[in-house]
Amino acid sequence: MASTINVQNTHMSEKLRELHGALIEIVSVMNRPQRDEQMVREAGISLDRALFPLLVTVERLGPIGVVELADRAGRDYTTVSRQVAKLESLDLVERRGSTADRRVREAVISQKGKAMTDRIDAARERMGRAIFESWAEHDFNELVRLMRRFAHDISGDIGNGAGGPPTEGG
């Protein structure tokens, strides 16, 4: 019986390494400045590439505090604070006091910002359809289901000290 367990462990280790490699490749593609520039062009909007992911995150997760936004973006708090101020000056987000903690000011999408993210979503859908047009519907649905499950499970790990996703170095 021990030999079966070792074979399964070896197989799982190989698959985890393969999964880690695929995740690095996906994150690398998504983090390329050219990818954001392509999305901005496809959406037909004018927005600094550095502000683009912050605007989308505020729309998806807002209201959101600058500290959490910086953490999710992997950027310094002071940099993100300046960038959120820039989004606010462009009337794309609004800042307001948190209902949970009066010391925290949260960013929330404005009507103008929502119109912009709607254009981004339409561009993302066009680009996504081109990527997945050759996929069987079942395969695409399974990918979505499994990615949602993985995102849920990995998010739970981060907060409880169990670790999180393996990093590139580890």
DRENNU-457229 format. One record per residue: chain; residue number from 1; x, y, z of N, C-alpha, C in turn; residue in three letters. Coordinates in pm, 1 decimal. Example, Ala and Ser with C-alpha at 12.3 -4.5 7.8 and 13.67 -1.06 7.14 Angstrom:
BEGIN
(rec 'A', 1, (1319.0, -569.0, 780.0), (1230.0, -450.0, 780.0), (1320.0, -330.0, 780.0), 'ALA')
(rec 'A', 2, (1285.0, -225.0, 708.0), (1367.0, -106.0, 714.0), (1290.0, 3.0, 787.0), 'SER')
***
This chain:
BEGIN
(rec 'A', 1, (82.2, -120.0, 0.0), (0.0, 0.0, 0.0), (86.1, 125.7, 0.0), 'MET')
(rec 'A', 2, (199.3, 123.2, 68.3), (285.6, 240.4, 75.7), (335.0, 281.2, -62.8), 'ALA')
(rec 'A', 3, (358.4, 184.7, -150.5), (407.9, 219.3, -283.3), (302.1, 295.2, -363.0), 'SER')
(rec 'A', 4, (175.0, 263.0, -345.0), (67.2, 334.7, -412.9), (60.5, 478.2, -363.8), 'THR')
(rec 'A', 5, (73.9, 497.6, -233.4), (70.1, 632.6, -176.4), (186.9, 714.6, -229.8), 'ILE')
(rec 'A', 6, (305.9, 655.6, -235.8), (421.5, 728.5, -287.3), (403.1, 766.6, -433.7), 'ASN')
(rec 'A', 7, (346.6, 676.7, -512.7), (320.9, 706.8, -653.8), (220.3, 820.8, -663.3), 'VAL')
(rec 'A', 8, (114.6, 817.3, -581.4), (15.4, 924.6, -583.6), (76.7, 1056.7, -538.4), 'GLN')
(rec 'A', 9, (161.1, 1053.1, -434.6), (225.9, 1174.7, -386.7), (318.8, 1232.6, -494.2), 'ASN')
(rec 'A', 10, (392.2, 1144.2, -560.7), (481.6, 1188.5, -667.3), (401.0, 1249.8, -780.5), 'THR')
(rec 'A', 11, (292.2, 1183.4, -818.1), (205.7, 1234.3, -925.1), (146.4, 1369.8, -885.5), 'HIS')
(rec 'A', 12, (100.9, 1381.9, -761.1), (43.3, 1508.1, -715.9), (149.4, 1617.0, -714.4), 'MET')
(rec 'A', 13, (270.1, 1584.7, -669.0), (378.5, 1683.5, -667.7), (408.5, 1733.9, -808.4), 'SER')
(rec 'A', 14, (410.0, 1643.1, -904.6), (434.3, 1681.8, -1043.7), (321.8, 1772.2, -1093.7), 'GLU')
(rec 'A', 15, (198.8, 1736.6, -1062.2), (84.4, 1815.3, -1107.2), (79.6, 1952.0, -1038.1), 'LYS')
(rec 'A', 16, (116.2, 1957.2, -909.5), (121.2, 2085.5, -839.1), (227.9, 2176.2, -901.1), 'LEU')
(rec 'A', 17, (340.5, 2117.0, -936.9), (445.8, 2194.9, -1003.3), (396.0, 2246.1, -1138.3), 'ARG')
(rec 'A', 18, (326.0, 2161.9, -1211.9), (270.0, 2201.4, -1341.1), (165.6, 2312.7, -1322.5), 'GLU')
(rec 'A', 19, (81.3, 2299.1, -1221.2), (-18.3, 2401.4, -1190.9), (50.0, 2533.2, -1154.7), 'LEU')
(rec 'A', 20, (152.0, 2525.5, -1071.2), (225.9, 2644.9, -1031.4), (285.2, 2713.4, -1153.8), 'HIS')
(rec 'A', 21, (341.9, 2637.6, -1243.5), (397.7, 2693.7, -1366.7), (291.1, 2762.1, -1451.0), 'GLY')
(rec 'A', 22, (173.8, 2699.2, -1461.8), (64.0, 2758.4, -1539.0), (17.2, 2888.8, -1474.1), 'ALA')
(rec 'A', 23, (9.8, 2890.3, -1341.5), (-32.9, 3012.0, -1271.1), (68.5, 3124.9, -1291.1), 'LEU')
(rec 'A', 24, (196.6, 3091.1, -1285.5), (299.7, 3192.6, -1309.5), (285.3, 3249.3, -1450.4), 'ILE')
(rec 'A', 25, (261.1, 3161.6, -1546.4), (244.8, 3207.1, -1684.4), (123.0, 3297.8, -1698.7), 'GLU')
(rec 'A', 26, (11.0, 3259.7, -1636.5), (-111.3, 3340.2, -1643.3), (-90.0, 3476.2, -1577.4), 'ILE')
(rec 'A', 27, (-34.0, 3476.3, -1457.2), (-10.1, 3601.8, -1385.6), (88.0, 3689.3, -1463.4), 'VAL')
(rec 'A', 28, (190.2, 3628.3, -1521.3), (287.0, 3704.0, -1600.2), (220.5, 3773.2, -1718.1), 'SER')
(rec 'A', 29, (134.2, 3701.9, -1787.6), (62.8, 3761.4, -1901.3), (-28.0, 3873.7, -1852.2), 'VAL')
(rec 'A', 30, (-100.2, 3850.1, -1744.5), (-194.7, 3950.0, -1694.3), (-124.4, 4073.3, -1638.5), 'MET')
(rec 'A', 31, (0.2, 4059.0, -1592.5), (73.4, 4171.4, -1535.1), (154.2, 4250.0, -1637.9), 'ASN')
(rec 'A', 32, (156.0, 4206.1, -1761.5), (231.5, 4277.1, -1864.2), (166.1, 4412.3, -1892.4), 'ARG')
(rec 'A', 33, (246.5, 4517.4, -1893.2), (191.2, 4650.5, -1924.3), (121.4, 4653.3, -2060.7), 'PRO')
(rec 'A', 34, (173.5, 4577.7, -2155.8), (114.0, 4574.5, -2289.2), (-28.9, 4519.5, -2284.8), 'GLN')
(rec 'A', 35, (-54.6, 4428.5, -2192.4), (-188.3, 4369.1, -2181.6), (-290.4, 4474.1, -2137.0), 'ARG')
(rec 'A', 36, (-252.2, 4554.2, -2036.5), (-340.7, 4660.9, -1990.7), (-359.5, 4765.4, -2100.4), 'ASP')
(rec 'A', 37, (-250.3, 4799.3, -2170.6), (-260.5, 4895.8, -2280.1), (-353.2, 4844.2, -2389.7), 'GLU')
(rec 'A', 38, (-344.8, 4715.5, -2418.3), (-431.9, 4653.9, -2518.5), (-577.8, 4662.6, -2473.5), 'GLN')
(rec 'A', 39, (-603.0, 4635.1, -2346.1), (-739.0, 4640.7, -2293.3), (-793.9, 4783.7, -2300.4), 'MET')
(rec 'A', 40, (-711.5, 4881.7, -2263.8), (-752.5, 5022.0, -2268.7), (-784.9, 5062.7, -2412.5), 'VAL')
(rec 'A', 41, (-699.4, 5022.5, -2506.9), (-724.9, 5052.4, -2648.7), (-853.8, 4986.2, -2695.8), 'ARG')
(rec 'A', 42, (-868.3, 4857.2, -2663.0), (-985.9, 4781.2, -2706.3), (-1114.2, 4841.7, -2649.1), 'GLU')
(rec 'A', 43, (-1105.2, 4895.7, -2528.0), (-1222.2, 4957.2, -2464.2), (-1249.2, 5097.5, -2517.5), 'ALA')
(rec 'A', 44, (-1151.2, 5154.0, -2588.8), (-1168.6, 5287.5, -2643.9), (-1172.2, 5395.9, -2536.8), 'GLY')
(rec 'A', 45, (-1091.9, 5377.6, -2432.1), (-1089.0, 5475.1, -2323.1), (-950.4, 5535.8, -2312.5), 'ILE')
(rec 'A', 46, (-942.0, 5643.6, -2239.2), (-813.4, 5707.4, -2212.2), (-790.3, 5699.8, -2062.0), 'SER')
(rec 'A', 47, (-692.6, 5619.3, -2022.7), (-664.3, 5601.4, -1880.5), (-520.2, 5555.9, -1865.2), 'LEU')
(rec 'A', 48, (-449.1, 5617.8, -1773.2), (-311.1, 5579.0, -1742.9), (-309.0, 5431.1, -1705.6), 'ASP')
(rec 'A', 49, (-215.0, 5358.3, -1763.0), (-205.8, 5214.3, -1739.4), (-193.5, 5180.2, -1591.8), 'ARG')
(rec 'A', 50, (-126.4, 5263.3, -1512.9), (-109.0, 5235.8, -1370.1), (-241.0, 5247.1, -1294.4), 'ALA')
(rec 'A', 51, (-334.5, 5326.2, -1346.7), (-463.6, 5345.6, -1279.4), (-565.0, 5237.6, -1316.8), 'LEU')
(rec 'A', 52, (-544.1, 5177.0, -1430.9), (-638.4, 5078.9, -1485.0), (-674.1, 4966.6, -1387.1), 'PHE')
(rec 'A', 53, (-575.7, 4891.7, -1332.4), (-614.0, 4781.6, -1242.5), (-677.7, 4830.7, -1112.7), 'PRO')
(rec 'A', 54, (-640.6, 4948.9, -1067.9), (-700.8, 5002.2, -945.0), (-847.6, 5036.7, -967.7), 'LEU')
(rec 'A', 55, (-876.7, 5098.7, -1081.7), (-1015.6, 5131.9, -1113.4), (-1101.9, 5006.2, -1118.5), 'LEU')
(rec 'A', 56, (-1051.7, 4904.2, -1186.5), (-1127.2, 4778.6, -1198.9), (-1146.5, 4713.9, -1061.4), 'VAL')
(rec 'A', 57, (-1043.3, 4715.5, -978.1), (-1054.5, 4655.6, -844.3), (-1153.8, 4731.9, -757.8), 'THR')
(rec 'A', 58, (-1152.7, 4863.8, -765.3), (-1250.6, 4942.3, -689.1), (-1391.6, 4906.9, -735.1), 'VAL')
(rec 'A', 59, (-1409.6, 4893.9, -865.4), (-1543.6, 4859.5, -916.6), (-1586.8, 4721.0, -870.6), 'GLU')
(rec 'A', 60, (-1494.1, 4625.2, -873.7), (-1529.3, 4487.4, -837.8), (-1547.3, 4467.3, -687.6), 'ARG')
(rec 'A', 61, (-1460.5, 4532.1, -608.6), (-1456.4, 4501.9, -465.1), (-1499.7, 4617.2, -375.5), 'LEU')
(rec 'A', 62, (-1525.8, 4732.6, -434.3), (-1556.4, 4850.4, -353.4), (-1690.2, 4842.2, -283.9), 'GLY')
(rec 'A', 63, (-1706.5, 4922.5, -182.2), (-1609.0, 5015.5, -129.1), (-1489.4, 4941.8, -67.6), 'PRO')
(rec 'A', 64, (-1371.3, 5000.6, -91.8), (-1247.7, 4936.8, -47.9), (-1151.5, 5044.2, 2.7), 'ILE')
(rec 'A', 65, (-1087.4, 5014.2, 115.8), (-988.9, 5104.5, 172.3), (-859.2, 5098.6, 93.7), 'GLY')
(rec 'A', 66, (-781.6, 5205.5, 101.5), (-657.4, 5215.5, 26.7), (-556.9, 5109.0, 71.3), 'VAL')
(rec 'A', 67, (-554.2, 5077.3, 199.4), (-459.2, 4976.3, 248.3), (-489.6, 4840.7, 184.5), 'VAL')
(rec 'A', 68, (-616.6, 4802.0, 184.1), (-653.0, 4674.6, 121.4), (-628.5, 4678.6, -28.9), 'GLU')
(rec 'A', 69, (-660.2, 4790.1, -91.0), (-638.0, 4804.9, -234.8), (-488.7, 4791.4, -267.5), 'LEU')
(rec 'A', 70, (-404.8, 4855.2, -187.6), (-259.3, 4846.3, -207.6), (-212.0, 4703.0, -189.7), 'ALA')
(rec 'A', 71, (-264.1, 4636.1, -87.9), (-226.0, 4497.2, -61.8), (-264.5, 4408.3, -179.9), 'ASP')
(rec 'A', 72, (-384.9, 4424.4, -230.5), (-431.2, 4342.7, -342.6), (-353.5, 4372.8, -471.2), 'ARG')
(rec 'A', 73, (-310.5, 4498.1, -486.5), (-237.6, 4537.4, -607.0), (-88.2, 4507.6, -595.9), 'ALA')
(rec 'A', 74, (-42.8, 4473.7, -473.8), (99.4, 4448.1, -453.8), (181.9, 4575.0, -466.5), 'GLY')
(rec 'A', 75, (123.0, 4686.0, -425.5), (190.5, 4814.8, -435.2), (198.5, 4879.7, -297.5), 'ARG')
(rec 'A', 76, (282.2, 4980.8, -288.4), (299.8, 5058.2, -166.0), (173.6, 5141.5, -138.2), 'ASP')
(rec 'A', 77, (137.5, 5150.7, -11.4), (19.2, 5224.8, 30.6), (22.0, 5369.9, -17.9), 'TYR')
(rec 'A', 78, (135.9, 5436.6, -3.7), (142.0, 5578.1, -40.3), (125.8, 5597.3, -191.1), 'THR')
(rec 'A', 79, (181.1, 5506.0, -269.0), (164.7, 5512.0, -414.9), (18.4, 5495.3, -451.8), 'THR')
(rec 'A', 80, (-46.2, 5394.8, -393.6), (-187.1, 5368.8, -424.6), (-273.9, 5484.9, -376.8), 'VAL')
(rec 'A', 81, (-241.2, 5542.7, -264.4), (-317.0, 5657.8, -214.7), (-311.7, 5772.1, -316.1), 'SER')
(rec 'A', 82, (-194.7, 5800.8, -370.4), (-181.9, 5905.3, -472.9), (-260.4, 5868.1, -598.8), 'ARG')
(rec 'A', 83, (-255.4, 5738.8, -636.2), (-324.8, 5695.6, -757.6), (-476.9, 5701.5, -739.2), 'GLN')
(rec 'A', 84, (-524.6, 5668.6, -620.3), (-668.6, 5679.3, -592.3), (-709.4, 5827.1, -595.1), 'VAL')
(rec 'A', 85, (-623.9, 5914.8, -543.1), (-651.8, 6058.6, -549.4), (-661.8, 6103.7, -695.3), 'ALA')
(rec 'A', 86, (-576.6, 6047.9, -781.1), (-581.9, 6080.0, -924.5), (-713.4, 6029.6, -985.0), 'LYS')
(rec 'A', 87, (-753.8, 5907.2, -950.5), (-882.9, 5854.8, -998.4), (-997.5, 5943.0, -950.1), 'LEU')
(rec 'A', 88, (-986.8, 5991.4, -828.2), (-1090.4, 6079.6, -772.8), (-1093.1, 6212.4, -849.3), 'GLU')
(rec 'A', 89, (-975.3, 6267.0, -881.5), (-970.0, 6393.8, -955.6), (-1026.7, 6378.6, -1096.7), 'SER')
(rec 'A', 90, (-1024.0, 6257.8, -1150.4), (-1081.4, 6228.7, -1282.6), (-1230.7, 6194.5, -1273.5), 'LEU')
(rec 'A', 91, (-1285.0, 6201.1, -1151.5), (-1426.3, 6168.3, -1124.4), (-1460.9, 6022.2, -1155.3), 'ASP')
(rec 'A', 92, (-1361.3, 5933.6, -1142.7), (-1384.1, 5791.2, -1167.6), (-1415.5, 5715.5, -1039.4), 'LEU')
(rec 'A', 93, (-1367.2, 5764.9, -927.7), (-1400.6, 5708.4, -796.3), (-1434.0, 5822.3, -701.4), 'VAL')
(rec 'A', 94, (-1500.3, 5786.4, -594.4), (-1529.1, 5879.8, -485.9), (-1473.5, 5819.1, -359.3), 'GLU')
(rec 'A', 95, (-1434.2, 5902.9, -267.6), (-1388.3, 5853.0, -137.8), (-1488.5, 5896.8, -32.7), 'ARG')
(rec 'A', 96, (-1514.0, 5804.5, 58.7), (-1607.6, 5833.3, 166.5), (-1563.8, 5758.8, 290.9), 'ARG')
(rec 'A', 97, (-1616.9, 5799.9, 402.5), (-1584.9, 5733.8, 527.6), (-1643.7, 5594.1, 531.5), 'GLY')
(rec 'A', 98, (-1571.7, 5504.4, 594.5), (-1617.8, 5366.7, 609.4), (-1728.5, 5360.6, 713.4), 'SER')
(rec 'A', 99, (-1826.4, 5278.4, 688.1), (-1932.1, 5258.9, 787.4), (-1883.5, 5170.9, 901.4), 'THR')
(rec 'A', 100, (-1784.0, 5086.3, 874.1), (-1732.5, 4994.4, 975.7), (-1625.5, 5058.3, 1064.1), 'ALA')
(rec 'A', 101, (-1546.6, 5151.8, 1006.2), (-1436.2, 5212.6, 1080.7), (-1422.4, 5357.9, 1035.9), 'ASP')
(rec 'A', 102, (-1458.0, 5449.4, 1121.6), (-1458.6, 5592.2, 1085.8), (-1321.1, 5645.1, 1047.2), 'ARG')
(rec 'A', 103, (-1215.6, 5578.0, 1089.9), (-1080.1, 5622.5, 1056.4), (-1044.1, 5591.9, 911.6), 'ARG')
(rec 'A', 104, (-1116.3, 5502.0, 849.6), (-1085.4, 5455.9, 714.0), (-1169.7, 5530.7, 611.4), 'VAL')
(rec 'A', 105, (-1101.6, 5575.6, 505.0), (-1172.3, 5633.0, 390.0), (-1168.6, 5527.8, 279.6), 'ARG')
(rec 'A', 106, (-1283.2, 5498.9, 225.5), (-1294.7, 5395.0, 123.5), (-1317.3, 5455.9, -13.7), 'GLU')
(rec 'A', 107, (-1266.4, 5386.9, -114.0), (-1290.3, 5425.2, -252.7), (-1410.4, 5347.7, -303.3), 'ALA')
(rec 'A', 108, (-1496.2, 5416.6, -373.4), (-1613.5, 5354.8, -434.8), (-1623.3, 5408.5, -577.8), 'VAL')
(rec 'A', 109, (-1669.3, 5325.6, -667.2), (-1677.2, 5364.1, -808.1), (-1782.6, 5473.6, -825.6), 'ILE')
(rec 'A', 110, (-1752.7, 5570.3, -910.7), (-1848.7, 5676.0, -942.6), (-1929.2, 5633.2, -1064.9), 'SER')
(rec 'A', 111, (-2027.8, 5712.0, -1098.8), (-2108.1, 5681.9, -1217.2), (-2020.1, 5684.9, -1343.3), 'GLN')
(rec 'A', 112, (-1932.6, 5783.9, -1352.5), (-1841.3, 5794.1, -1466.7), (-1743.0, 5675.5, -1467.9), 'LYS')
(rec 'A', 113, (-1694.3, 5636.7, -1350.3), (-1604.1, 5522.3, -1340.3), (-1673.4, 5392.9, -1379.8), 'GLY')
(rec 'A', 114, (-1799.8, 5378.9, -1340.7), (-1876.9, 5258.3, -1375.3), (-1897.4, 5251.2, -1526.8), 'LYS')
(rec 'A', 115, (-1923.7, 5364.4, -1589.2), (-1938.4, 5366.2, -1735.4), (-1808.2, 5320.6, -1801.6), 'ALA')
(rec 'A', 116, (-1694.5, 5362.6, -1743.9), (-1565.3, 5323.1, -1799.5), (-1540.1, 5173.7, -1778.5), 'MET')
(rec 'A', 117, (-1569.3, 5121.9, -1659.6), (-1546.3, 4978.6, -1636.0), (-1643.4, 4892.9, -1716.8), 'THR')
(rec 'A', 118, (-1761.2, 4946.3, -1748.2), (-1852.5, 4872.9, -1836.8), (-1790.0, 4857.9, -1975.5), 'ASP')
(rec 'A', 119, (-1722.3, 4961.5, -2022.3), (-1653.1, 4953.8, -2151.9), (-1537.0, 4855.7, -2144.5), 'ARG')
(rec 'A', 120, (-1466.8, 4855.1, -2031.9), (-1357.1, 4760.2, -2011.5), (-1410.8, 4617.3, -2010.4), 'ILE')
(rec 'A', 121, (-1523.7, 4596.8, -1942.1), (-1584.6, 4463.1, -1938.3), (-1623.8, 4415.8, -2077.7), 'ASP')
(rec 'A', 122, (-1677.3, 4506.1, -2158.6), (-1716.1, 4469.1, -2295.6), (-1591.9, 4431.8, -2377.1), 'ALA')
(rec 'A', 123, (-1483.6, 4507.1, -2358.8), (-1358.6, 4474.4, -2428.4), (-1304.1, 4340.8, -2379.6), 'ALA')
(rec 'A', 124, (-1308.5, 4318.4, -2247.7), (-1260.1, 4191.8, -2190.9), (-1341.3, 4074.9, -2246.2), 'ARG')
(rec 'A', 125, (-1472.0, 4094.8, -2261.5), (-1555.1, 3987.2, -2315.8), (-1517.8, 3957.2, -2460.8), 'GLU')
(rec 'A', 126, (-1497.0, 4061.2, -2540.2), (-1456.7, 4038.3, -2680.4), (-1324.0, 3963.2, -2686.6), 'ARG')
(rec 'A', 127, (-1228.8, 4005.2, -2604.1), (-1097.2, 3940.1, -2603.2), (-1108.7, 3796.2, -2550.8), 'MET')
(rec 'A', 128, (-1189.7, 3776.0, -2448.8), (-1208.8, 3642.3, -2392.6), (-1276.7, 3548.7, -2490.2), 'GLY')
(rec 'A', 129, (-1376.0, 3600.1, -2560.1), (-1445.1, 3516.7, -2659.5), (-1347.4, 3467.7, -2766.8), 'ARG')
(rec 'A', 130, (-1255.6, 3554.0, -2805.8), (-1155.9, 3514.4, -2906.7), (-1065.9, 3403.4, -2852.8), 'ALA')
(rec 'A', 131, (-1030.7, 3410.7, -2725.6), (-944.8, 3308.1, -2665.3), (-1017.9, 3174.6, -2654.8), 'ILE')
(rec 'A', 132, (-1144.4, 3179.5, -2614.6), (-1218.3, 3056.1, -2584.6), (-1307.8, 3007.7, -2697.6), 'PHE')
(rec 'A', 133, (-1302.7, 3069.6, -2813.6), (-1394.1, 3031.1, -2921.6), (-1377.0, 2886.0, -2966.5), 'GLU')
(rec 'A', 134, (-1258.0, 2830.3, -2950.8), (-1236.2, 2692.0, -2994.6), (-1259.8, 2590.8, -2881.9), 'SER')
(rec 'A', 135, (-1292.7, 2637.9, -2763.0), (-1317.2, 2548.5, -2649.1), (-1459.4, 2494.3, -2653.5), 'TRP')
(rec 'A', 136, (-1473.5, 2370.1, -2611.8), (-1607.4, 2313.9, -2594.0), (-1673.8, 2385.7, -2476.3), 'ALA')
(rec 'A', 137, (-1804.0, 2405.0, -2484.3), (-1876.8, 2475.1, -2378.2), (-1855.4, 2408.7, -2242.3), 'GLU')
(rec 'A', 138, (-1856.6, 2275.8, -2240.1), (-1835.9, 2202.3, -2115.1), (-1698.9, 2233.9, -2055.6), 'HIS')
(rec 'A', 139, (-1594.7, 2236.4, -2139.3), (-1459.4, 2265.6, -2091.0), (-1451.9, 2406.2, -2032.6), 'ASP')
(rec 'A', 140, (-1512.6, 2502.3, -2103.1), (-1512.8, 2639.7, -2054.0), (-1587.3, 2649.2, -1920.8), 'PHE')
(rec 'A', 141, (-1702.3, 2585.7, -1911.6), (-1780.3, 2587.3, -1787.4), (-1703.6, 2522.3, -1672.1), 'ASN')
(rec 'A', 142, (-1632.9, 2414.6, -1701.4), (-1551.5, 2348.1, -1598.9), (-1436.8, 2437.3, -1553.6), 'GLU')
(rec 'A', 143, (-1372.2, 2505.5, -1648.1), (-1265.0, 2597.7, -1612.8), (-1317.8, 2705.6, -1518.3), 'LEU')
(rec 'A', 144, (-1430.1, 2764.2, -1552.5), (-1488.9, 2870.0, -1468.4), (-1522.5, 2814.7, -1330.4), 'VAL')
(rec 'A', 145, (-1584.9, 2698.7, -1326.1), (-1623.6, 2638.3, -1198.3), (-1500.3, 2609.1, -1111.9), 'ARG')
(rec 'A', 146, (-1399.0, 2549.0, -1172.0), (-1279.7, 2511.7, -1096.2), (-1196.7, 2634.3, -1056.0), 'LEU')
(rec 'A', 147, (-1189.8, 2734.0, -1141.0), (-1117.1, 2856.4, -1104.8), (-1187.6, 2928.2, -990.1), 'MET')
(rec 'A', 148, (-1321.5, 2931.6, -992.7), (-1397.8, 2994.2, -884.3), (-1372.0, 2918.6, -753.8), 'ARG')
(rec 'A', 149, (-1371.1, 2787.0, -760.7), (-1344.7, 2705.0, -642.5), (-1202.5, 2728.2, -590.6), 'ARG')
(rec 'A', 150, (-1106.8, 2730.9, -681.9), (-967.4, 2753.5, -644.7), (-951.6, 2892.4, -582.0), 'PHE')
(rec 'A', 151, (-1012.7, 2993.5, -643.6), (-1004.1, 3130.1, -589.9), (-1062.6, 3135.6, -448.7), 'ALA')
(rec 'A', 152, (-1173.2, 3069.6, -429.1), (-1236.0, 3065.9, -295.7), (-1144.7, 2998.1, -194.5), 'HIS')
(rec 'A', 153, (-1093.5, 2881.0, -230.5), (-1010.2, 2804.7, -137.7), (-878.2, 2874.7, -106.6), 'ASP')
(rec 'A', 154, (-816.3, 2933.1, -208.1), (-687.5, 2998.8, -184.4), (-706.9, 3127.1, -103.8), 'ILE')
(rec 'A', 155, (-816.4, 3196.6, -123.9), (-845.1, 3317.4, -46.5), (-864.9, 3284.3, 100.2), 'SER')
(rec 'A', 156, (-924.6, 3172.3, 129.0), (-944.5, 3128.7, 267.0), (-814.1, 3096.7, 336.0), 'GLY')
(rec 'A', 157, (-717.2, 3044.2, 261.3), (-587.4, 3009.1, 319.3), (-509.2, 3131.0, 364.4), 'ASP')
(rec 'A', 158, (-518.6, 3238.8, 290.6), (-436.4, 3356.2, 318.4), (-468.8, 3414.6, 454.3), 'ILE')
(rec 'A', 159, (-594.9, 3421.7, 489.2), (-635.2, 3485.9, 612.3), (-615.8, 3402.1, 737.6), 'GLY')
(rec 'A', 160, (-603.3, 3270.6, 725.1), (-597.4, 3188.2, 846.1), (-458.0, 3135.2, 877.3), 'ASN')
(rec 'A', 161, (-357.4, 3190.5, 812.2), (-220.6, 3151.5, 844.3), (-178.1, 3019.9, 780.1), 'GLY')
(rec 'A', 162, (-263.4, 2961.7, 698.4), (-228.1, 2834.1, 634.9), (-139.0, 2855.5, 514.1), 'ALA')
(rec 'A', 163, (-104.6, 2978.4, 488.1), (-19.9, 3004.0, 372.3), (-101.6, 3074.2, 268.2), 'GLY')
(rec 'A', 164, (-87.2, 3040.4, 150.5), (-152.5, 3101.3, 38.6), (-96.3, 3034.3, -82.6), 'GLY')
(rec 'A', 165, (-100.3, 3102.3, -192.2), (-47.0, 3038.6, -311.3), (103.4, 3026.6, -301.9), 'PRO')
(rec 'A', 166, (159.6, 2924.8, -360.8), (304.6, 2918.1, -364.5), (355.1, 3040.0, -440.6), 'PRO')
(rec 'A', 167, (462.0, 3098.9, -394.7), (518.6, 3213.2, -465.7), (614.9, 3162.3, -570.1), 'THR')
(rec 'A', 168, (658.7, 3251.4, -656.9), (747.8, 3209.7, -764.1), (872.5, 3143.1, -708.3), 'GLU')
(rec 'A', 169, (924.2, 3196.4, -599.9), (1043.2, 3137.7, -540.3), (1013.7, 3015.5, -455.6), 'GLY')
(rec 'A', 170, (888.2, 2994.4, -422.6), (861.5, 2883.3, -332.4), (741.6, 2816.8, -367.3), 'GLY')
***
